Amino acid sequence: MEKKIRYFGISFRSRQHLSWFKCSVVIFLACFALFVFHFSIGKELGDQRILKVLCICISGIYGIALLMALRMTRGKEKNSSEEFSVDCIWFNGAMMIVYIVPLIILL
C-alpha cells in the first residue's frame, strides 16, 4: 500500500503531484492578481494582448501535461512511475479549462 501525502486536507499519491499542485496554485493566484489589476486599475494602460498570450501559454502547458497523462495511462498498461495517473487527466483538463474561459471572454 502506497503512503499518501496530506497537504491542507488533500491527499496526493506522490511528491510530484504535490509539487504540480503547489505550482498550479501559485500560477493561478498570480494570473488572478494580474486579471484583477488589469480590470480594476490598469484597463486604460493598454490592450489585452499580454493577458491573451498568458492564457494561451498556460493552457498550452496544461494541455501538454494532459496529453502526456493520456498517453501514459491509456489502455491497460501499468504505469511504472507514479508521476501520471487518471487524476492527472482530470486535474490538467480542469486547469486548461480555467485558463481557456478567460481567453474566450477576452476575445
Backbone bond lengths (Angstrom), bond angles and torsions (degrees), N, CA, C in turn:
res aa  C-N    CA-C-N  psi(-1)  N-CA   C-N-CA  omega(-1)  CA-C   N-CA-C  phi
1 M - - - 1.450 - - 1.529 108.48 -
2 E 1.316 115.50 129.32 1.449 118.82 -178.42 1.520 111.43 -81.89
3 K 1.314 115.09 146.89 1.452 121.00 -178.25 1.527 109.35 -83.53
4 K 1.295 115.56 128.84 1.458 121.23 179.22 1.524 109.64 -87.77
5 I 1.310 115.60 147.11 1.455 122.66 177.51 1.520 106.90 -102.33
6 R 1.325 117.25 127.53 1.464 122.12 -179.65 1.524 109.31 -102.97
7 Y 1.328 115.07 135.14 1.469 121.08 178.79 1.524 107.30 -145.72
8 F 1.322 117.03 112.74 1.469 122.95 -177.05 1.529 112.07 50.83
9 G 1.315 116.60 40.64 1.452 121.94 177.16 1.518 115.42 81.65
10 I 1.325 117.37 2.65 1.459 121.78 179.49 1.526 108.04 -104.46
11 S 1.322 116.94 134.00 1.465 121.29 178.75 1.520 110.22 -93.40
12 F 1.318 116.12 134.20 1.455 122.27 177.34 1.512 108.81 -121.57
13 R 1.325 116.56 144.98 1.458 121.39 -178.47 1.519 112.74 -77.32
14 S 1.338 116.18 -28.22 1.461 119.10 -177.18 1.526 109.57 -150.71
15 R 1.311 114.64 167.55 1.468 120.38 177.35 1.521 111.57 -66.43
16 Q 1.338 117.24 -29.88 1.460 120.19 178.21 1.526 110.81 -64.70
17 H 1.338 116.96 -40.08 1.466 120.12 177.25 1.521 110.49 -64.23
18 L 1.326 117.05 -41.54 1.461 120.88 178.76 1.523 110.60 -63.62
19 S 1.323 117.64 -43.47 1.468 121.24 179.17 1.526 111.22 -63.29
20 W 1.333 116.87 -42.54 1.467 120.62 178.90 1.525 110.60 -64.38
21 F 1.324 117.13 -38.96 1.457 121.27 178.28 1.532 110.90 -64.94
22 K 1.339 117.50 -46.96 1.466 120.80 179.50 1.521 111.05 -60.54
23 C 1.315 115.91 -44.44 1.459 120.45 179.01 1.530 110.49 -62.52
24 S 1.318 117.01 -40.60 1.467 121.15 178.89 1.518 111.71 -63.45
25 V 1.324 116.74 -39.84 1.467 120.26 179.11 1.530 110.54 -65.88
26 V 1.318 117.55 -43.27 1.473 121.20 179.97 1.523 110.10 -63.71
27 I 1.333 117.38 -45.45 1.464 120.57 179.14 1.524 110.79 -63.54
28 F 1.322 117.17 -41.91 1.466 120.18 178.97 1.524 111.47 -62.36
29 L 1.329 117.37 -45.37 1.466 120.36 179.98 1.526 111.69 -64.46
30 A 1.330 117.15 -38.57 1.466 120.22 177.46 1.526 111.05 -65.01
31 C 1.329 116.58 -43.50 1.472 120.03 178.15 1.520 111.48 -66.32
32 F 1.315 116.71 -39.63 1.462 120.52 177.87 1.526 110.29 -61.60
33 A 1.331 116.91 -43.81 1.466 120.65 178.47 1.527 110.78 -62.96
34 L 1.320 117.12 -40.07 1.464 120.73 178.04 1.522 111.28 -63.88
35 F 1.332 117.18 -42.18 1.461 120.36 178.15 1.528 111.00 -65.46
36 V 1.317 117.36 -43.24 1.465 120.56 178.84 1.529 109.98 -61.93
37 F 1.330 116.64 -44.84 1.465 120.15 177.93 1.518 110.45 -59.91
38 H 1.307 116.59 -46.31 1.459 119.86 -176.53 1.527 112.33 -63.90
39 F 1.319 116.60 -44.07 1.460 118.96 -175.49 1.520 113.73 -84.05
40 S 1.326 118.92 -13.88 1.458 119.32 178.39 1.524 112.32 -104.72
41 I 1.327 117.73 -40.81 1.461 120.40 -173.96 1.520 112.32 -113.74
42 G 1.303 116.31 -48.48 1.454 119.82 -168.30 1.501 116.46 -95.48
43 K 1.310 118.55 17.39 1.458 120.29 -176.79 1.523 111.37 -61.90
44 E 1.315 116.14 -35.23 1.448 118.60 -179.18 1.527 112.53 -82.85
45 L 1.343 117.06 -0.85 1.467 120.62 179.97 1.523 113.17 -77.25
46 G 1.291 118.72 -13.80 1.457 118.74 179.33 1.511 113.41 157.57
47 D 1.313 112.45 -162.50 1.454 118.52 -175.22 1.532 111.43 -83.55
48 Q 1.307 114.56 -177.36 1.460 120.79 -174.54 1.525 112.23 -105.47
49 R 1.337 117.33 16.72 1.460 119.45 -177.55 1.518 112.77 -60.38
50 I 1.317 117.58 -40.26 1.463 120.43 -178.41 1.528 110.77 -63.16
51 L 1.336 116.75 -38.21 1.462 120.00 178.21 1.527 111.07 -67.75
52 K 1.323 116.81 -39.04 1.464 120.53 178.64 1.527 110.81 -65.38
53 V 1.329 116.54 -45.19 1.469 120.67 179.30 1.522 110.15 -63.12
54 L 1.314 117.35 -40.71 1.463 121.76 178.12 1.525 111.30 -60.63
55 C 1.326 116.62 -46.71 1.471 120.80 179.08 1.521 111.53 -63.49
56 I 1.326 117.15 -41.15 1.460 120.81 179.87 1.524 110.44 -64.81
57 C 1.327 117.32 -46.18 1.471 120.71 -178.36 1.527 112.06 -63.93
58 I 1.314 116.85 -46.52 1.465 119.66 -177.28 1.523 111.19 -69.45
59 S 1.335 117.54 -41.49 1.464 118.28 177.27 1.524 110.58 -65.91
60 G 1.329 117.72 -30.62 1.460 121.34 174.96 1.517 112.30 -65.42
61 I 1.326 116.86 -40.08 1.469 120.97 177.38 1.520 110.19 -62.28
62 Y 1.330 116.44 -46.20 1.466 119.24 178.24 1.521 111.51 -67.40
63 G 1.326 117.12 -32.89 1.458 120.22 176.41 1.521 112.11 -64.20
64 I 1.333 116.71 -41.62 1.466 120.43 177.19 1.521 110.35 -64.14
65 A 1.331 116.67 -43.74 1.469 120.03 178.00 1.527 110.75 -63.24
66 L 1.321 117.10 -37.48 1.467 121.56 177.17 1.526 111.08 -63.19
67 L 1.331 116.60 -46.00 1.462 119.98 178.81 1.529 111.86 -63.92
68 M 1.332 116.80 -39.13 1.464 119.94 177.24 1.524 110.90 -63.31
69 A 1.330 116.48 -42.62 1.462 120.01 179.17 1.525 111.02 -65.58
70 L 1.325 116.98 -40.07 1.465 120.20 177.14 1.522 110.54 -62.31
71 R 1.311 116.57 -43.03 1.467 120.81 -179.17 1.518 111.93 -65.11
72 M 1.329 116.89 -41.21 1.459 121.07 -176.09 1.526 112.81 -77.02
73 T 1.315 117.86 -24.49 1.469 119.96 -175.76 1.526 113.40 -107.74
74 R 1.324 118.34 0.45 1.475 119.77 -176.54 1.519 110.69 -71.11
75 G 1.302 114.01 156.43 1.452 119.74 178.69 1.515 111.82 67.62
76 K 1.312 115.82 -157.71 1.453 120.34 -178.68 1.515 111.57 -105.12
77 E 1.334 115.97 13.45 1.452 119.20 178.53 1.524 109.37 -64.96
78 K 1.288 115.23 139.49 1.456 119.24 177.64 1.515 108.15 -89.01
79 N 1.286 115.71 131.04 1.444 122.82 -178.75 1.529 109.36 -76.01
80 S 1.320 116.78 122.09 1.461 119.15 -177.62 1.524 112.52 -76.45
81 S 1.317 117.15 -24.87 1.461 119.27 178.82 1.521 109.52 -103.36
82 E 1.297 115.15 163.54 1.469 119.91 178.29 1.520 111.54 -93.00
83 E 1.316 117.21 5.39 1.453 120.12 -174.74 1.522 113.63 -73.32
84 F 1.311 117.65 -32.43 1.455 120.78 -175.96 1.513 110.92 -117.89
85 S 1.326 115.47 136.87 1.454 121.16 176.84 1.530 107.81 -150.55
86 V 1.302 116.05 176.95 1.464 120.38 177.81 1.522 110.31 -63.08
87 D 1.321 116.91 -31.25 1.466 120.38 177.07 1.518 111.55 -60.99
88 C 1.331 117.07 -32.39 1.463 121.00 177.97 1.528 111.03 -62.31
89 I 1.314 115.49 -37.74 1.467 119.73 -179.69 1.528 110.06 -63.30
90 W 1.308 116.65 -47.64 1.470 120.78 -179.28 1.526 111.43 -65.57
91 F 1.319 117.29 -47.10 1.469 120.42 -176.38 1.526 110.85 -64.07
92 N 1.324 117.12 -49.48 1.464 119.55 -177.34 1.527 111.56 -67.69
93 G 1.329 117.40 -34.84 1.459 119.97 175.03 1.523 112.01 -64.55
94 A 1.311 116.04 -42.80 1.472 120.11 178.79 1.531 111.09 -65.01
95 M 1.328 116.51 -42.11 1.469 119.26 179.75 1.528 111.22 -67.41
96 M 1.313 117.09 -34.50 1.455 120.32 176.57 1.529 110.23 -62.97
97 I 1.325 116.79 -41.60 1.467 120.87 177.62 1.523 111.07 -65.32
98 V 1.332 116.68 -37.75 1.465 120.95 179.35 1.530 110.74 -58.62
99 Y 1.326 117.75 -35.11 1.459 120.62 -179.52 1.522 113.33 -91.95
100 I 1.323 118.54 -18.42 1.469 120.40 177.10 1.533 110.84 -79.03
101 V 1.317 117.80 -34.84 1.475 121.61 -178.61 1.541 111.32 -58.93
102 P 1.350 119.85 -50.02 1.469 117.74 177.01 1.523 112.71 -62.91
103 L 1.322 117.08 -31.90 1.463 119.83 177.51 1.528 110.40 -63.16
104 I 1.325 116.49 -42.01 1.464 120.50 177.67 1.521 110.46 -65.34
105 I 1.325 116.94 -38.64 1.465 121.11 178.69 1.533 110.41 -65.26
106 L 1.336 116.87 -38.57 1.472 120.57 -178.41 1.529 112.88 -72.58
107 L 1.335 116.88 -22.16 1.468 118.70 179.90 1.493 108.64 -71.09
